[in-house]
Amino acid sequence: MIHLLAQLSWDPGVRGVLVVGVAVGVLMGSVYLLLATNSGPRLGFLLALTALFGWMTIMGLTWSIYGIGKKGPDPHWVVKDANFNDLAQSNMKVAQGLPQPDKLPTAASFLAKDPALAKQFPTIAGVKPPGLGDLLGVEPSLEKVIKQQLPKGWTLLATSDPQTGEANAAASAYLTTTSKTFSAATDFVVLDAYSLGGKYKIGSNLNCSPTKIGSYGNCLRRARFKLGRIARWPLGQPPHYAVVQVQGALVQATEPGQPPPLAKADPKADVVSVVMERDLGGKRLPSVGVTLFSALVFAICCNSLHRRDKLVAKARLAAAGKK
């Protein structure tokens, strides 16, 4: 007995089960005890059960709306293909038209044409030269110029875009952990990241105010977008793809007492294009499941109480001598 008590004092699993059991017994049991003493054990149990699952329905609905409570898997990127040097041979047909980095205009060419833009990216020793994604974060109008070099629907992601960081992290994890193409993230340099589809940016910036010129056309485009989402499955979410291109880094010697040199892409190394598709996950799925199950039990209990009330009313009429 003493050994058992000592085990309970340190085992968090056993203590957790006991705490939950005591809480359920005290909170729910006390309510049932009061109902049972006033209306009988069977009716009291049915009333307590109905109240419990009515409360669970409301709680589950709140969890589902705000994405809290018990959560399922978050949205994440799933790698579909890792291509070397030739996206035309990719297993993902949607990415076969993307050009290699050397086929796109360089960031230096844009800086040479726009002195005002070049002033925002001064050449500093030890600082990485800007890429196309860096320029887009400062000058979004360059996106139209770059889009002309890309297949329809594809966009080059700016470095400051929220999608870019998550896509780069997923691609880096795949290259270093899953495929082991590189031993560490410092062995390669991220070049560009592209995006296609998804509801991100598709339905945004479509002003539907009748006071602005062209807003009626935006209303029609937004309505068409909403109808297209409803017609798709699951939940009207269009497919979302991303491609992250990386290149092996040059091997550079580190001088004693100096910081590591700035990573530079090796122009002779293969360009690795990681093609990914967005998995929406199921963050609210457990909450929705709790809501549906609780609502079903709540409806059954309410129906049982309703049928019992009808039987009681019929019995009272019969006892009073009425039909």
N, C-alpha and C positions, 0 to 999 in steps of 0.2 A: 504493500500500500504506500509506504513511504517512497519507494522507487517510482511508483506511478505519479505521485504528486510532484516529485522532482522533475520528471520528464515533462509534465504539463507546464512547469515554470519556465522552461527554455524553448520548447518546441512552438514556433510561431504558427505552424499549420494547425496543430491541435487547438491551440488557444484561439485562433481565428474562427474555427468551426464552433467552438463553445460560445464565443462572444456573439456570433450571428444567431446561434440557436437560442441563447438567452434573450437577445433583443427581439426576435420573432415571437418567442413565448410571452414576453412581458407586454410588448406593444399590441400585437394582434390578439394574443390570448386574453389580455385584460378587456379589450373591446368585446370579444366573444363572450367572456364571462358575464359582463353586464347585460348583454342582449339575451343570453341564455336564461339568466335569472328572471328576466321580465317577460320574455315571450316563448320560452321553452328552448330545449337544446337544438332541435332540428330547425325550427324557424330562425333561431338566433344564429346558427351556423350559416344558413342561407343568406341572411341579411348581412352578416359580416363578410361573407365571400363576395356578395354583390358590391358592397362598398369598397372592398379591397381592389377588385378588378376595375371598378369605375375609376378609382384613383390612379391605378396603373395605366389605364387608357389615357387619362389626361397627362400623366407624367411622360408616357411614351410619346405622345403627340408633341409635347414641349421639347423633348429630346430630339425628335425628328426635325422640328422646325429650326432649331438653333445648332444642330450638330454636336450635341453634348451627350453626357451619359456614356453608356457603353458604345464604343466606336469600332467600326470595321476598318479594313485596310484603306489607307489614304491613296489618292491618285498618284501614279508614278509612271515613269517611262520604262517601256519594255523593249529591249534591243532585238531587232528583227534580222539585222545583217551587218557585217563588218566588211567593207569592200576596200581593196587595195588598188589605188591608181586609176581605176576604170569603172565609174559608176554606171556606164552603159551595160555592164555585165552584172549589175546588182540583182539579187534575188527579189528585191522589192521593185516592182515595175514603176511605182509612183515616183521613185527617186532616180530613175535611169536618165532623165534629161538634165540633171544638175551638172553644171560645169565644174571642172577642176579649178583650184585657186589661181593657177597661172593663166586661165582664160578670162578672168575678170580684171577690170581696171584696178590698179594699185592705189593704196591710200596716198602715196607720194604724188601720184598724178593729180589727184584732187587738190592736194595742198599747194602744188605748184601753180594751179589755175586760180586759186582763191587765197590771196595774201591775208585777208581778214581771218579766214579759217586757220591758216598756218600760224597766225600769232597765238592761237589758243593751244597749239601743240608745239611749243618750242623744243628744240633739240637740247636735251640735258643728258650728260654722261650718267650711265647707270639706270636710266629710265627707259622702259620699253617703248620703241617707236609705235605710233598709233596704227591700228588696223582699220579696215572698213567698218567693223562694228563700233569702234571708238568714234569714228567720224559721224556715224548715224545718230549717236547719242547727243551730239552737239548740233548737227545739221540734218534734221529729218528729211529735208527736201531731196537729199541725195538718194533716198530710197527709190524714187521714181526712175532715176537714171540707172540704178543697179537692177531694178526689176526688168528692164528691157533685155538684160542678159540672162534672165532666169526663165524657166518654164512657167506657164500660166499657173497662178495661185501661190507660187513659192515666194517667200520674202526672206531677205537677209536680216537676221536679228541683231539689234544693237547690243553692245556690251552691257548697257544699263537696263535692258529689257528683263523683267522678272523671269521669263522663260529661259533665258540664256544660262543663268547660273545653275538652275536645276538640270537642264539638258547636259551641260558640260560636266556636272558632277556625276550624272548617270553614265555618261560615256566614259569618263575617267575610271569609274569603278569597274565597268565592264572590261576595259582594256588592261587594267592592272590586276584584277582579281579573278574574273571569269575566264577570259580568253588568254590572259597572261602574255599578251603581245608586248607589253612593256613591264619592266619590273617595278617601276615607281612612276608617280605622276610627274616627277622632274625629268623623266627621260623623253618627254615629248612636249610639243608646243601646240596649243589650240589655235587654229587658224580662223575658221568661220563657223557659224551656226545658222541653219535655215529652218523655217517653219512652214507648214502647209496645213490648212484646214482648222478644225476645232472652232468653237464658238468665240475664242479669244480674238478680238478685233473685228470679227465678221459683222456682228450686229452693232458695233459701237460707232460713234460719230455719225449716226444717221438721224439728224435732227428732224423731228416730225412736227415742228411748229408752223402753223399756217401763215405766220407773219414774215417768214423768211423765204427768199426766192429759192426755188428748187426743193423746198421742204416736202411738197406733195409727192415728188418722185422718190424722196427718201422714205415717205410713208409706205409707198408701194413696195419698195425694196425691203423695208423692215417686215412688212406683212408677209412677203414671199419667203423671207428668211424664217419667220416664225412657223409658217405652214410647212416649210421643208423640215424643220426640226421635229414637228409633230408627226410627220410621215415617217421619220426614221426610228430605228430601234437600236440600242435601248435608250429610252427616255429622250428621244429626239436629239441626241448628241452626235454631231457629225464627226467622222474620224479625224484624228489629229496626228500629224507626223512631224518629226524633227530629224535633221541630219547635222551631225557635228564632225567637222573635218580637223584632223590633227596630223602633225608631221614630227618625225623623230628629231630630237635636239642634238646639236653639235656637242661633241665631247670637248670640254674646256678645262684647262688646269686652273686650280685655285691657288693663288699665291699666299704664302704664309702671312697671317695677320690681316688679310684682306677679306672682305665679304665675297661670297660666291659670285662668279660672273653672271651677267644677265643671260638667261636662256635664249638661244637662237635656233631657229629651225634649220635643219640640214637640207639644203636644196636637192641633194642627191637621194634623200630618204623617201620612202613611199609615203604617199598621202593616204591616210586611213580615214575612210568615211563611215561613221557609225550611224546606221539608220534605225530610228526608234519610232514606236507607236505609243500613243498615250493610253494607259489603262485607267479608267475612271475610278477603279477601286469600289469600295462599298462602305463609305464612312457612316452613312445613316442606315444601313441595312439592319443591324441589330435593333436599333430604336424602332424602325418601322415594323420589324417582326414582333417586338414586344407590344406595340400599339395594336396591331391586327389581332394577335392572340388574346390580349386582354379585352379588346372590344368584343370578340366572339364569345368569350366566357361571360362577360358582363351582359351581353344580349340574352344568352341562355338563362342566366340567373334571373334577369328581369322577367323573361317569359314564364319562368317557373313561379315567380312571385305573383304574376298576373293571373295565371291559371289557378293558383291556390286561392287568390282573392275571389275568383269567380265561383270556385267550389264552396268557399265559406259563405258567400252571399246566397248561393242556392240552398245550402243547408239551413241557413237562417230563415229563408222564406218557407221551406218545408216545415220547419219547426213551428212557424207561426200559422200554419194551415193554409198558406197561399201557394199557388202554382207559379 
